[in-house]
Every structure is written in C-alpha cells, then in structure tokens.
C-alpha cells in the first residue's frame, strides 16, 4: 500500500491532521501534501475541512476500499511469513472483559505451546465496539454476542446462550420469608420476574448486548426492576450478588464464575441460578473473522481451539445446572 493511502487511512481514523501526522512520524504539511496528491489524482475532494474535519462521500468510498486493501495486504504478509519462515505472526483477538477473563488464561497459553512464534494481542470490549475494530482492520478475530449482520464478517456459530437469574440464598429469604420453600420448588422451572420488583438488581451497561436483551424482555412484559448499580464486568456483578444485597441476570457462560465461587461458600451464602419465566431469547455466540482474511494455519487453529474450549465450558455449566435441577 502506498504512503499516500496509509496517510489517508490515518487521517480518516483520527479526523485530525495533526494527530494523524504524529502517528505517521511526519509533519502535518507532509501529510496534507499526500492527501492533496490523492485528491488531484482521483479528481475528488476527500475531506471537508470546515467547520471540522470529516470525510466527504468520496472519502467514505475510498476508506471502504482501502480498508479492504489493508486487510488483503495484512493477510498476504502473514501468509508469506507462514510460507518463508514457518508459522509466525500476530493474532489480534477481541472479546468482552468477562468472557475474556474466563477464556484467555486457559486458552492462550495452550495455543502458544503449539505456536510459540505467534503473538496474541487481546482487546477487551463489548460486541458493538469489536465489530467496528474488525471492520477497521484492528482485529483479526472476535467473539461476538448477537453480532450484527455485516457483509465483511465471516461467522462461525458456537452456541446459543440462555439468560439466568442469579440471587443469593440470603436475598431470597429476605424478600420471600413466608414463601421461601414454595419459591425454591417453583423457580427452577422458571422465575417470574414480576415477583422481583422490590429486589435490587445489578446489571451491565447499556452498550452490553445482554443488557439490551434483558431490557427488551422487561419492556415486553411491562416489568420494572430496581437497578441501582451498573457495571461493565460480570465479576463485579457476581461479587455484589455474593453480598446478599443484590440479584442479577446473566448469560449462561458467565455462570462459570458463579460455580467457582459457590464451591468456596457456606450453604447460607451460596447463590442460586434460575431460568426466567417466558424469557425464550437466547444470545447468539459466534466467532467472527474478516471476510477478506486468508485462512492461515495459526488463525484457523486458534478459531478451532476457541470453539472447542467454549463448547467444553458450556457442557460443564449444563451439567452443573442439571445437578441442581435447573431447567436448561
């Protein structure tokens, strides 16, 4: 890719010539000259300069094509490295912070035993932001939840993730003192959230696909929950639930953390897991790669190992739920 194209991509990303020039280690005048030559070459205006720098429709078109060119060039470089030096390269992997905390410590060391010359760089973010990073060639692979349909995505389905209510035994006894035994027999078949309107809940931020799915369900059934705390990491939410003061709703995969914690807790502090009555929506978990990326050995192996790991962990969670008489 020519220097002019590279300068354009930096300017399009930053929408600030000064910052783009700093990243390119050139003067702002040098970067402006590159942009001007591109505009003269293609007889277009790529940037609107005032009142603030932004791409013109022609600029957006160039960005779309150059992003694909960059992805193809990156794939070519990786493939040439594979051929000439054996397996060597870098995987840029995106995942949410909670799922990443479960996956990364177990999966990546095992992967690097087989591919010691492949570096793995991890980006922790929610699905919507990971989508943009892949489209802009900042990622090679990401684990998406209810990922949007996009022409640039290759999708490998992993599983469908059900949503569950998590509540400590202490909190359950506090809000259902007279009907505790009845609820404990009833809730494993499906907890009616309309009974929990006075119970304090903690949940993820609004950018979370899980939070969006829960919000849609609550709106559909006209249920309003008390939600005094929002946090982007489920580890924080589950720690709050452990205090006996809050409940939460979580995807099935996140229950790995709860299973680990429950093993260490006395019975009176353990957290219960219940399916939610009428909540049939399941989160679609997929491994997403760029459409134009070449299927290199280390990339395809990483995808396979990731999928196998996720399926294995989901099976462990299902066994736990069945042992505790929870509908799955």
Secondary structure in CASP SS format (residue, H / E / C, confidence):
PFRMAT SS
TARGET T0000
AUTHOR 0000-0000-0000
METHOD secondary structure of the structure
MODEL  1
X C 1.00
X C 1.00
X H 1.00
X H 1.00
X H 1.00
X H 1.00
X H 1.00
X H 1.00
X H 1.00
X H 1.00
X H 1.00
X H 1.00
X H 1.00
X H 1.00
X C 1.00
X C 1.00
X H 1.00
X H 1.00
X H 1.00
X H 1.00
X H 1.00
X H 1.00
X H 1.00
X H 1.00
X C 1.00
X C 1.00
X C 1.00
X H 1.00
X H 1.00
X H 1.00
X H 1.00
X H 1.00
X H 1.00
X H 1.00
X H 1.00
X H 1.00
X H 1.00
X H 1.00
X H 1.00
X H 1.00
X H 1.00
X H 1.00
X C 1.00
X C 1.00
X C 1.00
X C 1.00
X E 1.00
X E 1.00
X C 1.00
X C 1.00
X C 1.00
X C 1.00
X C 1.00
X E 1.00
X E 1.00
X C 1.00
X H 1.00
X H 1.00
X H 1.00
X H 1.00
X H 1.00
X H 1.00
X H 1.00
X H 1.00
X H 1.00
X H 1.00
X H 1.00
X H 1.00
X H 1.00
X H 1.00
X H 1.00
X H 1.00
X H 1.00
X H 1.00
X H 1.00
X H 1.00
X H 1.00
X H 1.00
X H 1.00
X H 1.00
X H 1.00
X H 1.00
X H 1.00
X H 1.00
X H 1.00
X C 1.00
X C 1.00
X C 1.00
X E 1.00
X E 1.00
X E 1.00
X E 1.00
X E 1.00
X E 1.00
X E 1.00
X C 1.00
X H 1.00
X H 1.00
X H 1.00
X H 1.00
X H 1.00
X H 1.00
X H 1.00
X H 1.00
X H 1.00
X H 1.00
X H 1.00
X H 1.00
X H 1.00
X H 1.00
X H 1.00
X H 1.00
X H 1.00
X H 1.00
X C 1.00
X C 1.00
X C 1.00
X E 1.00
X E 1.00
X E 1.00
X E 1.00
X E 1.00
X E 1.00
X E 1.00
X C 1.00
X C 1.00
X H 1.00
X H 1.00
X H 1.00
X H 1.00
X H 1.00
X H 1.00
X H 1.00
X H 1.00
X H 1.00
X C 1.00
X C 1.00
X C 1.00
X C 1.00
X C 1.00
X E 1.00
X E 1.00
X E 1.00
X E 1.00
X E 1.00
X C 1.00
X C 1.00
X C 1.00
X C 1.00
X C 1.00
X C 1.00
X C 1.00
X E 1.00
X E 1.00
X E 1.00
X E 1.00
X E 1.00
X E 1.00
X E 1.00
X E 1.00
X E 1.00
X C 1.00
X E 1.00
X E 1.00
X E 1.00
X E 1.00
X E 1.00
X E 1.00
X H 1.00
X H 1.00
X H 1.00
X H 1.00
X H 1.00
X H 1.00
X H 1.00
X C 1.00
X C 1.00
X C 1.00
X C 1.00
X H 1.00
X H 1.00
X H 1.00
X H 1.00
X H 1.00
X H 1.00
X H 1.00
X H 1.00
X H 1.00
X H 1.00
X C 1.00
X E 1.00
X C 1.00
X H 1.00
X H 1.00
X H 1.00
X H 1.00
X C 1.00
X C 1.00
X C 1.00
X E 1.00
X E 1.00
X E 1.00
X E 1.00
X C 1.00
X C 1.00
X C 1.00
X C 1.00
X C 1.00
X H 1.00
X H 1.00
X H 1.00
X H 1.00
X H 1.00
X H 1.00
X H 1.00
X H 1.00
X H 1.00
X H 1.00
X H 1.00
X H 1.00
X C 1.00
X C 1.00
X C 1.00
X C 1.00
X C 1.00
X E 1.00
X E 1.00
X E 1.00
X E 1.00
X E 1.00
X C 1.00
X C 1.00
X C 1.00
X H 1.00
X H 1.00
X H 1.00
X H 1.00
X H 1.00
X H 1.00
X H 1.00
X H 1.00
X H 1.00
X C 1.00
X C 1.00
X C 1.00
X C 1.00
X E 1.00
X E 1.00
X E 1.00
X E 1.00
X E 1.00
X H 1.00
X H 1.00
X H 1.00
X H 1.00
X H 1.00
X H 1.00
X H 1.00
X H 1.00
X H 1.00
X H 1.00
X H 1.00
X C 1.00
X C 1.00
X C 1.00
X C 1.00
X H 1.00
X H 1.00
X H 1.00
X C 1.00
X E 1.00
X E 1.00
X E 1.00
X E 1.00
X E 1.00
X E 1.00
X C 1.00
X C 1.00
X C 1.00
X C 1.00
X C 1.00
X C 1.00
X E 1.00
X E 1.00
X E 1.00
X E 1.00
X E 1.00
X E 1.00
X E 1.00
X E 1.00
X C 1.00
X C 1.00
X C 1.00
X C 1.00
X C 1.00
X C 1.00
X H 1.00
X H 1.00
X H 1.00
X H 1.00
X H 1.00
X H 1.00
X H 1.00
X H 1.00
X H 1.00
X H 1.00
X H 1.00
X H 1.00
X H 1.00
X H 1.00
X H 1.00
X H 1.00
X H 1.00
X H 1.00
X H 1.00
X H 1.00
X H 1.00
X H 1.00
X H 1.00
X H 1.00
X H 1.00
X H 1.00
X H 1.00
X C 1.00
X C 1.00
X C 1.00
X C 1.00
X C 1.00
END
